[in-house]
Amino acid sequence: MIYLDNAATTSPKPQSVIRDVTNALKYYSANPGRGGHTPSIKAAEAVYKTRTAVKDLFRVSSEENVIFTSGCTHSLNTVIKGVLKKGDHVVISSMEHNAVLRPLHRLKEKGMIDYTIARVTPGDNDATVNAFRDAINSKTRLIVCTHASNVFGTILPVERICALAHAYGILFCLDAAQSAGVIPIDLSENAYDFVCCAGHKGLYGPTGIGLLLVNSDVLLDPLTEGGTGSDSVNPSMPDFYPDRLESGTLNITGICGLGAGIRFVNHHGIDKIYRHESRLIQRLYHELSSISDVELYTADPKTIPFAPVLSFNIKDCESEKVSEYLNRRYGVAVRAGLHCAPLAHRMMGTLDRGTVRIAPSIFTTDQEIQTLKIAIKNFSYNS
């Protein structure tokens, strides 16, 4: 199997991740911070070790501002529903994932908030920033923006959009689902108020674990309430992080696996990972651009900043048909359809059939990209 669906979930996982998940099940099956016995203390130490690794990777101000969630979707919902009050307004980009659009749409349906979609102009950061500026009004409380499109790899000018938000006294939330572990994120230099990350993508952790990094004095309302092992006599949730947002028993196996994934990323280096994956995408783009039936939707990745993701279609063919062919005939796993991002497809004119998406990882080889190119070429000529 040639696995090229790493924008959804990285595979294979590093052996160190598999080992640490197994060890967590063996040695840390106790509630961290909920008891004075040895198993509980060891579990708490394992959780803290990963919390520290996250802090160091993203340069978060304190381990307390590292919140473990069930995934990036959980993190985004926590920010959106933890910040907004009735009458608030939100600005998002035209490339947002449904993890951003759907909670906002639901709140709007309930008559609580309103939101505006700012159109992204790929390759023109000034136009994109101006679109966000024009979308702001007197009730705007929050801007949520993807770092990089999960469909087209477009990197948005998030530093400038964040600065714009703060100039108007607006909070800024970065959706780093597609960038964490691939593109550097340094909270000691960038003033993002909240950063939401998936643990199972570029950080090479298991599924079911995510991160919310808090870089603001704002105290979010918790998405869920329950036991924290702290201030237990109080019927209200604690007013301090991480306990305020971490009710219930933590996913210790996922946290340990995430810690191993972060050590794997640190060992290889984010810059090296990005260069490897980007080189493969650039090569594939060049190869596909020479096939007459292939439709590409972005500029040459050599000419613009991009995340290592590439979408394409075969003329007059459904994306799902191409994906099925690649899997059946060549054992190549890619993603087809709308990728849970209809806003991006609507903007790029591909909402009717979606796209075929290619996303390599550090494990992807040149030979695998060559096999994919041959497979696409054969499909194009025989379809």
N, C-alpha and C positions, 0 to 999 in steps of 0.2 A: 504494500500500500504506500502510495506517495501522498502524504497528508499536507494539504495546502489550505486548510481552513483555520489557520491559527488566529485570525481576527475574531473568531468565535471562541475557541479554546485552544491553547497550545497543546500539541501532542507530537512526539512523546513527551512525557514528563522526565526530568532528570532523575537518575537513579537515587540521588541524595534526597529528593522530595519523596519518592516512594519509601525509602528507608525511614525517613523521619515521621511520615504518616504512620507507618507500621509500628515504629517505636512508641509513638504517642498512644496508640491503642494498647500496647503492651504495658507501658510504664506510667502513663499519665491519666488513667481513667478515674479521675477524682475531680471534685469541684474546686477550681483554683480560688483561693481567698475566702472559702466558705468553711474552713476547718483548720484546727491547729495540728492535725496529724500529718505524718510524713508524706503520704501520697498527695494530700492537698497542697502542701508546701512545695513539693516538686513540680506539681502541675502549674502552680502560680509562677514559679521560677521560669518554666518553659514559656509561658505566655509573656512574661516580662522580657525575656530574651528576644522574642520576635518583635515585641513593641519597640524595643530599643533599636533593633535592626531597621525597622520602618522609619523611626525618627532620624536615624543617621542617613538613610538613603535619600530621604526627601528633605532633610535639614529642617525638620519640624522643631519648634521651640522647646517642646517637652514631650516626654512619653505620655503624659496625661492627655495630650491632644491627639493621640492616635486612637481611633475608635475602630473596633472590629465589628463588621457587619456580615450579613449573609452574601453580599455581592454589591456590585456598583449600583444596581437598581435600588437596592435597599438604602444605600448611602444617599442617592439622589432624592429618594422619597423622604428620607429623614430631614434633609436640608429644606426641601420645598415645603413640606408640611410643618416643619419645625420653625420656619421663619415667617411664613405668610399669615396675615390676618385679613379679616373681611375688609374689602375695599382696596386691597393692594393690587399693584400692577407688576407684571414680569415681562422682561424682554429675553427672547431666545433666538438662536440662529436658525437659518433655513436648512441646516444640516443636522439638526438634533435627532437623537434616537428616541424611540417611543418611551424609554425610561424617563425621559424629560417631558415629552409631549403629553403622554397619557395622564400622569398625575395632575398636570396643569389643566388639561381639558376637563378632567373630572371636577376639579375645584371650580372651574368656570361654569360647568353645568349646574353646580349646586348654588350658583349665584354668589360665591365668595370672592373670587378674584377675576381679573382679566389679564390677558397676555397678548403681546405683539411679536410677530416673527420678523426679524431683521434679515434681509436678503444678503447672503454671502456672494461676493464677486471673486471667484478664484483668480489668483494672480494680481489682484488689485486691492491691497490692504487698506488703502485710503478710502476706497468706495465702501468696503465692508465696515470699517469703523464709522464712517458717516451714516451708514444705514442704522447702526446701533444708536448713534446719537439722535437721529431723527425719530427713533421709536420710543425714546424716553419721554415720560410725562411727569407731572407733579406727584403722581401716586406710585411711581416705579419704586419698588422696594428691593428687587432682586434681578440680577442678570445671570442666566445660566447659559454656559457656552461650552460646546465640545472643543477639546484641544485639537483633535484630528478626526475627520470623517471616517466612520467605520466602513463606508462603501467606496469612497473615491480617494481616500488618503489625503484630502485637502487639509493642510494645517492652517488654522485660523490665527489671526494676530491677537492672541489672548492676552498678552502683556499689555497691549495698547487698549484693548477693550476693558480690561480690569482697571487700568488707570482712568479711563473715561468714567467707569462706574463710580469710582471713589471720588472723582471730581464733583459728581452730583450727589454724593452721600449715599450711594447705592451699594448694597452687598454684591459680591461676585462669587459665583460657584463654578469651578472648573470640572467638567466631565473628562476625566483622564482614563476612561476605560480602554481607549485604543492607544494611548501614549505611554502610560506608566511602564517602565522597564525598557522602553525603546527610545524615548525622547527625554532628556534630562528635565527634572522638575525640582527646583530649589526654592523652598519657602523662606529661606533666609534672604533671598534676593527678590523674589516675586511675592507680591502682597495679596495673592488669592485668599479670600476669606475661608473658602471651603474647597477641598479637593476630594473628588470621589474616584475610587480606583477599583478595578476588578482584580482579584487575586489570581484568577485562573488563566489570564491571557499573558501579557508580556512579563509578568512577574513569575510565571511558571509554577504557580501553586496549584492546589487541587480546586475543584469546583466547590461552591458553597461557602466561600470566604471572600470578603471584600474589605475595603478601607474607607473611612471618612477621616480626613485630616483637617483639623480645625485650626485656623490661623486668624482667629477673631475673638474679641471679648464677648461676642453675642452668645447668650446661653440658649441653645435650641430647645424647643419643646420636644420631649421624647416621642418617638413614633409608637413605642410600646412601653408599658409599665410593668414592673414586677420586682422580683428579688434581685438584690445586688450584693448582698453580704455586708453592706455598709449602711449605717444610719437606719437600721431595720425597724426601729420603733416609730419612725416617721411614716405616715400614710402617703406622703408625697415622695416623688423621686428625688434623689440627692441633687443638690444644686452645683455639683462639680463633675468634671470629666475625669476619666471615661465612664464612671459609674452611671451618670445620668442617662447615657445612651446605650448601655450594655446590660440590660435586664435579662435575667434567665441564665442558664448555664452556657458558657462560651463553647464555641466549636474548637476544642483544643486540638483535635487532629488536623483540622483545616489550618489553624494558626501555626502549628508546628510545620506543616507542609509549606505554608507561605514563607516561614522563616528560612527554610531550606531553599526555596525558590529565589528569595532575595540574595542569599549567599551565592547561589549559582550565577545570578545576574552580576553581582559584584565581582565575582571571579573572572567572568568574561569581559565585563565592562560595557556600559550602556552604549558608548560610542562605537565600540567594535561590533556589537550586536546590530546597531543601526546601519553601519557601513555594509555589513554582510547582507542584510536583508534588502537594503536599498540597491545594492549592486545587482542582486538577482532580479528585482523589479525593473530596474533600468534595462537590463538585458532582455527581459521578457517583453517589455514595451517595444523595444527596437525590433525584436523578432516578429511580434504580432502586427506591427505597423506595415510590414511588408506583405501581409496576407490580405488580399483585396476584400474578402468577405467579412473581415473582422472590423467591428466598430469599437473605437476607443473614445473615451469621454473627457479625458484630461489632457493638458499639455504634457510634452515630454518631461518626465520627472527629473531629467538632468537640468532643467531650466527653472524649476520652481521648488520651494520647500514642500516636502510631502512626507507622509507616513508610508511605510512599505506595504501598501495595499493597492491592488489594481483591479478595476472592473472593466469588463468588455462584454460584447454580444457578437453573435454570428447573424448576419443579415437575414431577416425573414424567418428567424428561428426563436422559439421560446428558450429562455435561459435554463429552465428546468430540464429541457431535452438535452441541451449541451452537457449539463452537469451529470445527468444519468448516463450519457454516452461515455464520458470520461471515466466515470466510476466503473461501469460494466466492462468496457473494452481495455482500459489501461490501468485500472486500479488507482485512479487519481481522485482524491477527495477534495472537492471545492464546494463553495456555497453559491446557490442560485436563488433568485427571487428578490424580495424587497429588503432583506436583512434587518427587519424591524426598524427601518428608517425611511418611511414614506415621504417625509419632508425633503430629504436629500434627493430621492428619485423624482419627486415632482419638480424640483428645481432644475434637475439635469435632463428632464424629458424622458425618463425611463420608467415612469410609474406604471405603464401599461404591461410591461413584461419583466421588470427588474433587470438585473445584470448577473453575469457570472463573476464571482469575486475570487481573486487569488491573494493569499496572504502567507508568505513564507515565515520560517522561524530560524533560529540559530542553527537548527539541525538540518535545514534544507540544503541540498547540494546542487551544484551546477548541472549534474547529470539528470536530476529530477526535473529541473526547469527545461532542459533539452527534450526530455520525454514528453512533457506537457506541450511544448511547442509543436512537436511532431504530431501529437494527438489532435491538437486544434487544427493544424494544417490539413490532416487527413479528413477530419470531420467537415471542414469547409469545402474541400474538393468533392466529397462524396454526398453532401447533403442536398 
